[in-house]
Amino acid sequence: MNKRKVFNDPVYGFINIPSELIFDIIEHPYVQRLRRIRQMGLAHLVYPGALHTRFNHALGAMHLMQNTVDSLRNKGQEISDDECEALLIAILLHDVGHAPFSHALEYTLLDVSHEEMSRLIMKRLAQELGGNLPLAYQIFTNRYERKFFHQLVASQLDIDRLDYLKRDCFYTGVSEGEIGADRIIKMLDVRNDEVVVEEKGIYSIENFLHARRLMYWQVYLHKASVSAEKMMVAIIQRAQHLLTVGAEVPASSCLSLFLEQSLSLADIEQNEKHLEHYTELDDIDIWYAIKNWQQHPDRALSTLSQMLLQRQLFRIRLFNQPLPAEAINRLQQQAQQEMQLNQDEVAYFLYYGEVSNAAYAAGDQKINILTKEGKIFDVVEASDLPYVKAMSQIVKKYYVCWPKNLALQAEAV
């Protein structure tokens, strides 16, 4: 079989599969599953074009990583063919552990991060396929001796972010999120086993941070997207609650497992069947269940399912300060009275919480700028723009969601 296939990607053009092992990984059911998981969760309810998948993103990130390796080699960085292949595998599989609808249902079906699930799946693939997968696993888990490899996969300026910003901007049509990924890659180098950016690339980095901030407020944390995701979480949580009290809640076998049981990381590691069920789970299981639940005898489950399928999204109001407890209590009482809800139903029709945006939350992983004199500075110090420092601050907003047909007024909040 010819394993040197080519993908035609709408963002980058033709993407080559660089090795037979990578072809086998892409063909594996664990990776093919990513075709059935939306990259941006429920964002298509706001931006109709945002229908791309985790599979698209994985291929795009692999393509950018190949370009990065080529650029670093041209600058004299020694990267062996085995290391190159392992890097490509690590970025290809970095999101393989995502739950359905990506971040929307993370920690809802399973109280384990997608990074941990990616680690378990990569470990399983390493046992099954061998080759450079064990090395890729070391890079992904930051156990390889050359630490800058892990930075390329997961850091404040990694290949993952370069692809998803460029890709999500393309599919949503939000031009404010456009970044110069190619130029950023050309400006990357390595010093003291850390990724640095050449000084002449600082304007591209400033644009990258600004674009990331805008994409979060305008796309990822768009009010309607937040509302839709909270509705879907409420639907799943209601289904889980009904199962605990003995009600029948029809779902696929793989989804039923995670609705009926609260599994930990240790549970998944100790029982291979749990991981197999997880790697069968995708968006289709969720939509199929929600379509069925429209006719469920439980009013909360059926009403929420109907509303989400018909895009009757909850109204959402954002605030700069946390809401007083008495305001929340007042709204809950109003919602309960107007909809004639039971006490245990109120939380499914009125949600409150917070969202946060940090374009550059450096911590120990800074974006380092390499000056012409060979000195290294954090981008906040190197930039002459005051807003770059401001973007390193975490901005929080607080929200309340409720059905539009309720007579609750924003002023009451």
N, C-alpha and C positions, 0 to 999 in steps of 0.2 A: 504493500500500500504506500502511495505517495503521501508522506507526512509533512511535506513542505507546502502547506496550504497558505492561502492569502485571504485576509478579511478586508472588505471594503468598508472603512469606517467613515461616516459623514463628517467627522471632525478633523481627522488627520489624513484621510485617503487610505492607501493600501498599507495594511499591517501584516508583516510576515511572521510566521511561526518559526523561530530560530533553531529549534532542535526537535528530535523525535520524542524525547521525554516530555517536553512542554506540550507537544501535540497530544500525547497520551493523557496528560493532566487535564488539558482543555476538554478532551472527550469524556473524561470521567463523570459519572452521574453527579458527584458532589459539586462540580463546577458547572455542568449543564443546568443544574438547579437554579443557578444565578440568572438564567434567562427568564425565570418565572418570579423574580423578585424585583420590584420597582426600585430604582436608585433613589428616588426622592419621595418615597412613601405615598402620601395622598396629595402631593403638590399639584398633580394634574387636575384637581378640582378647582385650582386657581389658575394655573398655567396649562392649558390643554395640551401643549406640546411636550410636557414633561413626562413622557411615557417610556423613557429609556430605562435600561435595567442595570443591575449590578454586573452582569456579564459584559455589557458595553464598557463600563467603567474599568473592569479588570483588564480587558484587552488594551484599552487606551493607556492605562497606567504602565502596563508592560512595555508598550511601544515607547513611551517617554523615558522609561528606565533604560532601554537599549540606547536611546539617543544620549542619555546622561553618561553611560559607560563609555560610549564612543568619544564623547567630548573630553572626559577625564583622561582617557588613554592618550588622546592627542596632546594633552598638557603634561604628559610624562608620568601619570599615575599608573603604577603596575597593578593590573587587575587580570588575573588568570581567566582562562575560558571557563573553568569550573566555578570560579567565584561569580563570573558574569551570569552564567546560567542559573546559579543559586539565587542571585539578586532578582533576576527576572521571575523566577518561581515564587520568591517571597512576596513580591509586589502583586503578582497574578493572584495569589491566594490570600492576600491580606484581609479581604472582606468576605471570604468564603463562609464564615460563620454567622453571617447576618440572619436575623429572624425575618419572617414575612414583613413586607413594607419597611424594611430597613430599620431606621431609628424609631419609627412610629410605635412599634410594639416591643422595643427592647426593654427588658426587665418586666414585661407583662406576662408573656407566656412562660418565661423562664428567667429566674433571678440570677442570670449570668451574663456578663458582657459579651458582645459579639467578638471582641478580641480573644477572649478565653476560648470561645467556641471555634474560632479560626485556628487557634493553637492546637486544639484537640483534633480537628479535622486534618490539619497539616501533619500532625504526628501520625495519624492513621494512614495517610497517603504515603508518608515516608516509609512506613513498615510494608506497605503494599507494593509500591513502585520502585523504591530504592533510588539509585542514581545519585544525583546531587540534592535530592529532597532533604536528607538529614542536615546538610549544610544550610539549605534554605531555612530550615526550622531553627537552626542556631542563630542565623541572621535575624529572623523574625522575632525571636525571644531575647535578642540582644546578648547572646552568649558567645558570639564569634569574636575573636581577638581583634579584628579590625572594626572598631566601633562606628566608624563613619558609614559603614554599610547599613547598619540599622537606622541611622539618621536619614538615609535616603528613602527608607520605607516608612518610618514613623517619627516625625519631629515637627517643629514649627514651620519648616520649609521642606516638606517631603514631596515625593512624586505623586503620592495619593492626592494631596491638595491641589497640585498643579493640574491634574487631570479633572478632578471633579468640579473645580471652579470653571475651567474652560468648557467642559462638557455641559454642565448645568446651565451656564450662561447661554450656550448654543441652543439647547432644547427649550428653555423657557422664553428666549427672546429678550432677556434682560441685559441690554448692552452694557449697563454700568458694571457688570461683573467681569468684563473682558480683561484678560491678563496676557502679558507677553511671555508665555511659558517657554517658548523656544529661546528667547534671549536670556531668561533666567537660567536655563540649563547651560547655555554657553558661558555664563558668568560664574558657574560653580567651580570650585577647586577644593583641595584638601590640604590642611595644615595641622600638624600635631594630631593626626588621626581624627580631625573634625572637619565637617563641611563648612566652607566659607564662601562668601560671595565677593568677587572682585569689586573694587570700589566703583568702577564705572557702571556697575549694574545696580547701584543703590536706588536709582529712580524707578527701575522695574520692581524692586522690592517694595518701595513705598506704594506703588500702584497696586501690587499684589495684596498688601495689607488693607488698603482702602477698599479694593474690590471685594475682599472677603467680608469686611464689615458690612458693606452695602448688600451683599448677597444674603447675609444672615437676616438683616432686618426686612429686606424687600422680598425674599423668597423663602428661605428655610424657616424663618419665624414670622412669616406673613400671618396676619390675624386669622384668615379663613383656613389656612393650613393647620394652625394650632388648634382651632376649633374642631376641624375634621378629625385630627389625630386624637383629641381628647374624647370625641364621640366613639371612635373605634375602640379605644382603651376601655371606655365605660361598657361597651357591648361585651367585650371579652371578659371583663371583671364580673359583669352580671351573669354571664354564662357559667363562670367558675363558681360563683356564689350559689346558683341554682343547683348545681351538681352536689355541693356540700350538704344541701338540705334534702337530697334524694329525688330531685326532679329529673326528668329525661330531657337531655339537650343533645339532639342529633348532630354529629360531626364526623369527619373522616377519622379513620383509626389513628393516624399520626397526630391529628389535632386533639382528639379526645384524650390522649395520654397527658398532654400538657394542660388541658383544661381540668382534668380530674386530679392531677397530682402537682404538688409544689416541689419541683426537683432542684437540687443544688448542684454545684459543680462537681462535688464528690460523688453524687448519685450518677451523674453522666459518666464520670471517669470509671466508676466501678461496674457499670452495666452497659455493655456494648450495644444492646438493643435500643437503649435510650438515644444513643448517638445516631443510630440508623434511622430511628423514627424522626429525629430532628432534621436529618439531611433529606428527608422526604417532604418536609413541610415547606409550603410556599404560599404566595398570595392567593392562588386558586383555592386552597383549602379554606382560607378565611372568607373569601367572597361567596363560596358555595354555602358555607355555614350561615353567613348573614342572610343570604337569600332565603334559606330554609327557615331561619328564625323570624322572618316577617310574620309567619303564621303561628308562632309559638304562643301558648296560652298565657305566658307571663307578659303582662302589659308593658313593663319597662323594656324587656328584651325585644319584643315585637315592635314597639313604637320607635325605639332607637334604631333598629335595623332598617325599618321603612324610611326613616328620615335620612339616614346616611346614604342609602341606595338612591334616593330621590334628590340628593344634595340639598336637603333642607337643613342647612348647617346652623348651629347655635350662634346667636349673637355673642360677640365678645367685646369687652371693654378693657383697655390697658390703662395702668396707672403707674406713676413714678414712685409711689410709696406703698408699703404693705397695707393691706386693707384691715381696718379695725375688726376685731372679732364680733362686735355688736352689729356691724354692717352685714357681715356674712350671715349671722343668725337671723337678722331681719329678712334678708333675701330668701333664706331657706324656708322661713315660715310663710312668706308670701307665695313662694312656689308651691309649697305643700298644700296650702289652702286653695289656690287657684286651680291646680291640677288634681286636687283630691288624692294626693299621694300618701302612701304609707310611710312610716318613719324610715324604713330601710330603703325606700325608693328615691328619697330626696337627693342623695349624693350622685345619682345617675342623671339628674336633670339640672344640676347647678354645680359647676366646677370652679375652683379657684386655685391659683398657684403662681409660679413665677417662671420667667424665661430670662436667659442671660446671654450676652454677646461679648466675647473678648477676641478681637481680631488678632491680638498678639499676647497670649498668656505664656510668656517665656519660661519662667521658673528656671530649671536647670538646662533647658534646651533653648538656647538663644539663637537668633539669626545673626551670625558673625560677619562683619564686613572687613575685608582684607584691603588695607591701604597700599598705595604704591610703595611706601617706605617699609612695608612688611609688617606693620602693626595691625592688631585685630581689635575691633570695637564692636560692641553690641549695636544693632541697627538704630536703637533709640538714641544712643550717644552719637552715632555717625551722621544721622539725618539732621538737616537744618530746618525741618518742618515741625512746628510745635504739635500738630495733630498726630504725628507718629507716636509721641509719648502718650498722648491721650488715648490712643487705640490700645495701649497696653493695659488700660484699666478695664475691669469687668463692669459692664453696664447691665443692670437688672431692671426688668419691668414686671409688673404684677397684673394678673388678669382675672376676670370673672366671665364665665360662659353660661348662657341660659337660652332655652328655646325662644324663638322669635315671637311665637304666638302668646307668650306670657306678657302680661301688662307691666312687668318690672321696668322701671325707668332708670336710665343711667344716673340721673340725679340722686336716686335713692341709694345708689352705691356710694 
